[in-house]
Amino acid sequence: MKREEILNKAKKENKVADEWQFDVLKNANAAALILLVAIIAGMLIKSTTQYYTTGMPFANPFIFVFQLACIVTIQSFIKFCYDKKPLEIITAIIGFIAAGYIALFLI
């Protein structure tokens, strides 16, 4: 290949973003997801313990389980869109069914 062909090909590949930007975005999203799951899990534990000690939770515990199911479903579906791994779509379908089942308790 000629030098200009290589440069044009590299420009087309890096038009959206380079690999470093994708890596940063991936790490940022992973950190945000971990923090979100930790906060929701903490709220679920506090609500459950408050329910068993005082009899009145500060919120319906099913809300937090529903949020966790939605997070897993969305994350698995997005991973499937990029990776095309069958395990991801199976996880997304199971999460969707679980979220729908839990939503019945919230109504």
Secondary structure, 3 states (H helix, E strand, C coil): CCHHHHHHHHHHHCCCCCHHHHHHHHHHHHHHHHHHHHHHHHHHHHHHHHHHHHCCCCCCHHHHHHHHHHHHHHHHHHHHHHHCCHHHHHHHHHHHHHHHHHHHHHC
